[in-house]
Amino acid sequence: MLILSDQDVRGLISMEEAIGAVEEAFRELRRGTARMPPRGTIMLPVFNGSISLMPSYLEGSGAQATKIISIYPDNPRRGLPTTAAWIVVNDPETGQVEAFMDGTYLTGVRTGAVSGVAAKYLAPEEARVAAVFGAGVQARNQAWAAATVRKLDEIRVYDPVRAAADRFVDEMGERLGVPVVRAESGEEACRGADMVLTATTSKKSVVRREWLGDRVHVSAIGAFYPDCRELETEIIVDAKVVIDEWEAIRLESGDIMIPVREGAMTEDHVYAELGELVTGEKPGRTPGDGLTVFKSVGIAIQDSAVAKLVVDKASKLM
């Protein structure tokens, strides 16, 4: 059995590879060759945290893994990451454990990767400026994915914690080779941006419709509880909306289900699941499209796909 640390995983995957693996996973999901029960979550309100179990199997690639993930928004005050994860990879034929790995870094990369897949199909080809809300691990991976699928000239970051935004600027500018600047406000970050990426722990909207231009792609991945949202209703109502997967969205996405509960729209307003774009059943961005939104709460096939990639590469090095 392989035992892989977070540092091991970091050396084995690139964002480009993760985007390819996640794209293929969504193709399998749409074609019916994926097995994935809903995420099981236990809430621990006394500690402001949650722990979830996420198993899935991809028949085509032979990827089978189960992730245990904890999300504790108060952890940065303890000097700990908000999100921590562990992944068990099984041989689908025998059930034997092939690998046990720290899944914290992998979770960040696969979350960036799904936004990268969505941007590949929905972001304007000429997109050059990206605005990132949040300055944590997930925000870094959102920026990395955006810079992987589009040739960016500038990344703007907004976080109410100024020191966190400054660290993001210093780290990501050097890492991506793209100029990164700190915005003084969410509005300043959005004005003139072609892509807006939200990766916050906010329970209330952080982006307003009036800040967005006419041809903008928005990717919202930070809110994953039914009573939390990052985008105000007007953004969802005005946009061509693509989601990761309906069952997960109905259970966990306030960004989509709050406007439905408000009566501002029906579920029919959602244009497609991401798999429908990947398989070509529906077109992504078309010449007449203006505002597009991709909403993801994160699903288990992303973890299995990228974990399989890591195990295959690690095995070749042994």
GIFENCOR-V343215 format. One record per residue. N is the residue number from 1. PHI is phi in radians with two decimals (999 if undefined). OMEGA is omega in radians with two decimals (none if undefined). Layout:
{{N:PHI:OMEGA} {N:PHI:OMEGA}}
//
This chain:
{{1:999:3.07} {2:-1.35:3.01} {3:-2.10:-3.00} {4:-2.06:3.08} {5:-1.41:3.07} {6:-1.03:3.14} {7:-1.16:3.07} {8:-1.03:-3.10} {9:-1.09:-3.14} {10:-0.98:-3.09} {11:-1.47:-3.01} {12:-1.97:-3.11} {13:-2.34:3.00} {14:-1.91:3.10} {15:-1.13:3.14} {16:-1.06:3.11} {17:-1.15:-3.14} {18:-1.12:3.10} {19:-1.06:3.12} {20:-1.10:-3.13} {21:-1.18:-3.14} {22:-1.21:3.09} {23:-1.05:3.13} {24:-1.16:3.11} {25:-1.12:3.11} {26:-1.22:3.05} {27:-1.13:3.10} {28:-1.12:3.14} {29:-1.02:-3.12} {30:-1.20:-3.11} {31:-1.47:3.05} {32:1.50:3.14} {33:-1.84:3.08} {34:-2.06:3.07} {35:-2.09:-3.04} {36:-2.73:3.05} {37:-1.26:3.09} {38:-1.04:3.08} {39:-1.06:3.07} {40:-1.69:-3.04} {41:-2.23:2.97} {42:-1.93:3.13} {43:-1.55:3.11} {44:-2.15:-3.00} {45:-1.06:-3.14} {46:-1.11:3.11} {47:-1.90:-3.09} {48:0.92:-3.12} {49:-2.51:3.09} {50:-2.61:3.06} {51:-2.27:-3.05} {52:-2.17:3.07} {53:-2.01:-3.01} {54:-2.36:3.05} {55:-1.65:3.03} {56:-2.87:-3.14} {57:-2.47:3.09} {58:-1.98:-3.05} {59:-1.11:-3.06} {60:-1.10:-3.11} {61:-1.62:-3.11} {62:1.26:-3.11} {63:-1.59:3.07} {64:-2.40:-3.13} {65:-2.67:3.06} {66:-2.27:3.13} {67:-1.91:2.93} {68:-1.92:-3.07} {69:-2.26:3.07} {70:-1.97:3.12} {71:-2.25:-3.10} {72:-2.27:-3.06} {73:-1.03:-3.12} {74:-1.48:-3.05} {75:-1.04:3.13} {76:-0.96:3.08} {77:-1.21:3.09} {78:-1.66:-3.08} {79:1.37:-3.12} {80:-2.08:3.10} {81:-1.21:3.08} {82:-1.05:-3.07} {83:-2.04:3.01} {84:-2.36:-3.06} {85:-2.62:3.09} {86:-2.38:-3.06} {87:-2.21:3.02} {88:-1.87:3.12} {89:-1.85:3.13} {90:-1.90:2.91} {91:-1.31:-3.06} {92:-1.13:-3.13} {93:-1.38:-3.06} {94:-1.96:-3.08} {95:1.42:-3.13} {96:-1.20:3.13} {97:-1.30:3.12} {98:-1.61:-3.08} {99:-2.74:2.98} {100:-2.23:-3.07} {101:-2.40:2.93} {102:-1.15:-3.08} {103:-1.81:-3.06} {104:-1.16:3.12} {105:-1.14:3.14} {106:-1.02:3.14} {107:-1.06:3.11} {108:-1.10:-3.12} {109:-1.17:-3.11} {110:-1.20:3.07} {111:-1.26:3.01} {112:-1.10:-3.07} {113:-1.10:-3.12} {114:-1.16:3.04} {115:-1.18:3.08} {116:-1.13:3.08} {117:-1.07:-3.14} {118:-1.08:-3.14} {119:-1.14:3.09} {120:-0.97:-3.10} {121:-1.68:-2.96} {122:-2.07:-3.09} {123:-1.30:3.07} {124:-0.97:3.13} {125:-1.01:-3.09} {126:-1.54:-3.11} {127:-0.99:-3.12} {128:-2.22:-3.10} {129:-2.15:3.10} {130:-2.07:3.06} {131:-1.90:-3.12} {132:-2.05:3.05} {133:-1.75:-3.02} {134:1.82:-3.10} {135:-2.34:-3.13} {136:-1.63:-3.10} {137:-1.05:-3.12} {138:-1.11:3.12} {139:-1.08:3.12} {140:-1.06:-3.13} {141:-1.26:3.04} {142:-1.11:3.11} {143:-1.14:3.13} {144:-1.05:-3.14} {145:-1.14:3.14} {146:-1.06:3.14} {147:-1.25:3.11} {148:-1.39:-3.06} {149:-1.74:3.09} {150:-2.39:-3.13} {151:-1.47:-3.04} {152:-1.51:3.04} {153:-1.75:-3.10} {154:-2.77:2.99} {155:-2.11:3.08} {156:-1.92:3.12} {157:-2.14:3.02} {158:-2.20:3.03} {159:-2.56:3.14} {160:-1.09:3.06} {161:-1.57:-3.01} {162:-1.02:-3.11} {163:-1.13:3.11} {164:-1.14:3.11} {165:-1.12:3.12} {166:-1.13:3.09} {167:-1.13:3.08} {168:-1.03:-3.14} {169:-1.01:-3.09} {170:-1.13:-3.06} {171:-1.30:-2.97} {172:-1.36:3.08} {173:-1.07:3.13} {174:-1.22:-3.06} {175:-1.19:-3.05} {176:-1.68:-3.08} {177:1.19:3.12} {178:-2.15:3.08} {179:-1.02:3.13} {180:-2.12:-3.12} {181:-2.25:3.09} {182:-1.59:3.08} {183:-1.59:-3.13} {184:-1.40:-3.13} {185:-2.67:3.06} {186:-1.09:3.13} {187:-1.11:3.12} {188:-1.08:3.12} {189:-1.11:-3.03} {190:-1.40:-3.02} {191:-1.02:3.12} {192:1.46:3.13} {193:-1.37:3.10} {194:-1.64:3.11} {195:-2.34:3.08} {196:-2.20:-3.03} {197:-2.13:-3.10} {198:-1.91:-3.14} {199:-2.50:-3.06} {200:-2.06:3.02} {201:-1.84:-3.13} {202:-1.18:3.06} {203:-1.65:-3.13} {204:-2.13:-3.09} {205:-0.96:3.07} {206:-1.97:3.13} {207:-2.14:3.13} {208:-1.89:-3.10} {209:-1.05:-3.05} {210:-1.17:3.13} {211:-1.45:-2.99} {212:-1.71:3.09} {213:-1.36:-3.05} {214:-1.45:-3.12} {215:-2.19:-3.06} {216:-2.25:3.01} {217:-1.90:-3.13} {218:-2.04:3.04} {219:-2.11:-3.08} {220:-2.03:-3.08} {221:-2.20:-3.01} {222:-1.42:-3.08} {223:-1.61:-3.07} {224:-2.40:3.01} {225:-2.18:-3.04} {226:-1.15:3.14} {227:-1.82:-3.12} {228:-2.05:3.13} {229:-2.68:3.04} {230:-2.01:-3.06} {231:-2.02:3.12} {232:-1.29:-3.04} {233:-0.93:-3.08} {234:-1.03:3.12} {235:-1.17:-3.13} {236:-1.10:-3.10} {237:-1.14:-3.09} {238:-1.43:-2.94} {239:-1.75:2.83} {240:-1.42:-2.94} {241:-1.86:3.05} {242:-2.13:-3.12} {243:-2.10:3.09} {244:-1.33:-3.09} {245:-2.84:-2.95} {246:-1.08:-3.07} {247:-1.04:3.12} {248:-1.19:-3.12} {249:-1.09:-3.13} {250:-1.09:-3.12} {251:-1.42:-2.86} {252:-2.26:-2.97} {253:-1.77:3.00} {254:-1.16:-3.13} {255:-1.01:3.13} {256:-1.66:-2.97} {257:-1.38:3.06} {258:-1.13:3.06} {259:-1.03:3.08} {260:-1.14:-3.14} {261:-1.15:3.11} {262:-1.25:-3.06} {263:1.47:-3.14} {264:-1.30:3.13} {265:-2.83:3.00} {266:-1.94:3.10} {267:-1.08:3.13} {268:-1.12:3.12} {269:-1.16:3.13} {270:-1.19:-3.02} {271:-1.28:-3.02} {272:-2.92:2.82} {273:-1.44:-3.09} {274:-1.00:-3.14} {275:-1.03:3.13} {276:-1.19:3.07} {277:-1.32:-3.11} {278:-1.10:-3.14} {279:-1.43:-3.13} {280:1.45:3.11} {281:-1.16:3.08} {282:-2.33:3.11} {283:-1.27:3.03} {284:-1.39:3.11} {285:-1.22:3.06} {286:-2.02:-3.07} {287:-0.96:-3.09} {288:-1.54:-3.08} {289:-1.32:3.06} {290:-1.92:-3.14} {291:-1.43:3.03} {292:-2.16:3.12} {293:-2.30:2.93} {294:-1.97:3.11} {295:-1.99:3.13} {296:-2.28:2.97} {297:-1.83:3.13} {298:1.49:-3.13} {299:-2.24:-2.91} {300:-1.16:-3.13} {301:-1.06:3.10} {302:-1.09:-3.13} {303:-1.18:-3.12} {304:-1.08:-3.11} {305:-1.11:-3.10} {306:-1.33:3.08} {307:-1.09:3.09} {308:-1.08:3.09} {309:-1.04:-3.14} {310:-1.11:-3.11} {311:-1.12:3.13} {312:-1.07:-3.12} {313:-1.24:3.13} {314:-1.16:-3.13} {315:-1.10:-3.14} {316:-1.21:-3.12} {317:-1.51:-3.08} {318:-1.41:none}}
//
